[in-house]
Amino acid sequence: MSGVQVEGYNRGPLSRIRIGALMNRKKKINQTLKSKAKKANAKLQSSNKPKYIAKADRESLAAEADSESHAAAVNSVTLDSKSAES
């Protein structure tokens, strides 16, 4: 049957479909590889955005800063009053 020609059999469209399916497969593989590389590169980049601090933590930090500044003000007033007495 190798030397016999079959009438009406067209190989053109069939081969195009196979090549098209192959190109779609290559495109999909390349697309996934590019997306993985892009995500890996994004993880390596540093951000200028400050780290998020929860509202409760911000309030506690503000309270600590207020107490420290109040304590420093009290110490400076007591030192000034002692120096004024002498």
N, C-alpha and C positions, 0 to 999 in steps of 0.2 A: 504494500500500500504506500510505500515511500515515494514511488515515482508517479503515482496517480494524482492528477489534479481534481479537486472536487469543485464543481460549478457552484457559484453563488456564495462561496465562503470568503468573507472579507476579514482580513486580519487587522486592518487599520484601526478601527474604533476600539477593538478589544485591547490592542497594545497600548492605545492612548489611555484607556481606563486604568490599566495596570500601572503605567507610569504616573498617572495622576494620583493614584492611591499611594504610590511610593513617595511622591513629592509631599503629599499631605502628612505622611508618617514622618518624613525628615523634618518638615516644618514644625510639627508638634514636638519632636525630640529637641530640636534647636530652641524652641520657645520655652520648654521646661528647663533646659540647661541655662538659658539666659536669665530666666526668672530666679533660679537658685543662686546664680552668681550675683545677681543684683541684690538679693536679700542678704547674702554673705557680706557683700561690700557695704551695705547699709549698716550692718552690725558693727563694722570696724570704725565707722565715722563717729566722731565725738560730737556731742550736742552742746550748744551754748545755752540751752534752756536750763534754768535752775531746777534743782531737785524739788519735788513736791513735798510740802510739809503740811500735815493734817492740821485742821483748825484747832483742835484741842492742844496739839503740840505748840502751835503758834501762840495760843493764849498762855500756856505755861511758860514759854520762853519770855513772853512780854512781862509776865508777873515776876519772873526771876530778875529780869533787867530792871524793873521798877524797884524791887526790893534792894538790889545792889546799889542803884543810884541813890535811893533813900538812905541806905546805910552809909554811903560815902559822904552824903550831904551832912548827916548827923555827926560823923567823925570830924569833918572839917569844921563844923560849928563848935564842937567841943574843943578842938585844938585851938581855934581862934579865941575862944573865951578864956582858955587857960593862959594863952600868951598875953592876952589883954590884962589879966589879973596880975601877972608878974612884972 
